[in-house]
Each structure stands twice: as C-alpha cells, then as structure tokens.
C-alpha cells in the first residue's frame, strides 16, 4: 500500500495552504459582505461587553457609516450608557481588533 501511494504522488507538489481566517476574509471581500459582517460582529461585541442585564433592555442594534444606533427600552439605562459612550466605543473596537464604531447613539 505504501508503494502505491508513493508511486503516484506528485513530486512537484507546491503548498498553497492558507489559514481559514484569510480565506473567509477574502470571500467576504469578494462578495462585498464586509460591512454586513462588521455590523454583525459589532452587535455581538456590544452584547458580550454589556452582559445580559443591559442587553435585555436593548431593543435593536444597527450600524451604518461607523455609527452604531442602539434602541433602548429603559430611559434610565439609556441615560447612564450615554455618559459612558467613549468607553463603550473603545471596548467594542478593542474587542474587534479594528475600528468599526466611531460614534454611538442611544435612542
């Protein structure tokens, strides 16, 4: 069996291996889905950073032109989060490893 595998194996085989991360990134760019993926990642990052107690008062999250709009159901939590906008923006961008959010608007 070993003889069979060695006999038909190509000697000129070149390695064109790429990491899965690189392949997925190229695929997203090719299909023009990077903005949608960034929006999805930013929303998940917000949910992870804020935790369940804050997320349960979050109605919707959207990202357009690097501005994240978050619709809250509690005016008290909205006011508290508005005071810490810059810290939340920094935490989201640090979690994603790139600048995706420049401004947050709480509605």
Beta strands, then each sheet from edge to edge (+ up, - down):
strand 1: 58-64
strand 2: 67-72
strand 3: 103-106
sheet 1: 1+ 2- 3-
end
